[in-house]
């Protein structure tokens, strides 16, 4: 075998291995990022970044985008209980995916115009932190990857903490601390059960709903969430799962 053939084979091998190398580099960077944010509050998220008029401001100015991350210990436990009751009642029991609800959603969506989602809290956090809006297979694949990574590398408490810090709870209002100050003129630690259920009721369509001027739908949803908060065990359930 002459030198030309050898170099040609090396070139072909290099081209064939390039996607694998790219994937490994991306994976290593993603793992580093997730591990880094396991201990540090992200200054912004992909969702916030895509939602502001001047994206660079989301990296440096939380005032302009109304986003103030806080630690879990500074949040009312009612806030955690409300989003679990509303969004993901098996949060502590799954590995990021509620396959039962996903299967139900697939079956129901075949016969309904309004698509029913089956995203868990972990899936929503993965999407908000790292991804763009859309429904492509690539984005869904990345969502699954980041969801599983968060479940493997973070605790449930940490996932819940950053979900409550990243969730949009009104037009341009991100996180439970910002929402508590904006709507109730208090810190997130002081939120009561009624206020927590109201904020959780806003989450499916935060740009269309206002806790200060609740619609009849929002009021009804709030009652449902409060009932579910009690049904899953109340604060005693949350304490048992987090301790």
Buried (B, 14 or more C-beta within 10 A) or exposed (E): EEEEEEEEEEEEEEEEEEEEEEEEEEEEEBEEBBEEBBEEBBBBBBBBBEBBEEEEBBEEBBEEBBBBBBEBEEBBBBBBBBBBBBBBBEBBEBEBBBEEBBEEBEEEBEEEEEEEEBBBBBBBBBBBBBBEEEEEEEBEEBBBBBBBBBBEBBEBBBBBBBBBBBBBBBEBBBBBBBBBBBBBEBBBBEBEBEBBBBBBBBBEEBEEBBBEEBEEEBEEBBEBBBEBBEEBBBBEBBEEBBE
